[in-house]
Amino acid sequence: WSALEGSSALTTGSFLNLRLSDSIQTALFNTTGTWWLNTTGWWTALVLFLIMSVTQFVSMMLPQWITKYRNKNNPKLSKNPAQDKASSQMKWMSYGMLIFTIIMGFFLPAAMGVYWAIGALISMIQTAITQAVMIKKQKNRGI
């Protein structure tokens, strides 16, 4: 955040008419002039907000989806209420963090939305590579 805060591109830069120092909220509700032509960056802010939200969600859910897919054929041995409760709490904490990130992305400068979207993409790539390496190691061991 401090690197973005001190960046000169934040104070003067723009991307598709969206000033990176403006919040997504400011750009979305700025309907002055010819807003339908994206002169104020309205459409860019909307697309950025949607991309940031979706990439954050997929980045959070991807490890869970992969684990569920890999364990779908494994039988569940028995019910473990303590583990189920911990899993439920962890799931709600993840959703809370996702909602917090999306809300903060709405009110912070648009550059943070770009930063979080790119960070989420990198996280998805990292998850895919890690899972591929783990699968390869398991096949080599014969598991």
Steps between C-alpha positions, in 0.01 A plus 500: 500500500775747588672433167177585319432796727835663417489420131490796264288295259223502757476875513528562126435166330185374338385189320219516242393838644495367858733700722684250718485734799118510493306234685281265302205643691581853384537392138179293502287782637655772284241535225592850391547585135498214252534217751357249250809557285725413796650848514502476882619138513161372616503184288864433581426525873205263469701242305795534737274449802341191345837353397646568845200340674493191279875440513498538880214249528657246265839540665343426838289207380748330263690303768170382648365398160817310416501320836133409465559368148804296605320350802165428337572128468648461849248366751445706812594286799283655770346823614727729697300783657807692615653492152168594339465798736856617430443459127178700519670780695786510250255518212313793657827677575599462133167643387537787746846583364368483143216740581742730683739504202219575255366783717847647544559471125188708449614785726880503456675643191443305178868402497428272798235322295757441227751383759255256661382364164857432386586354842202265476605388150851428626352306793291288261805422287698412813221269620483326162878447489511374860216256439660374178830436681319321785308279257819413314678407825207282608499319165874440525453348847211288378241647736 
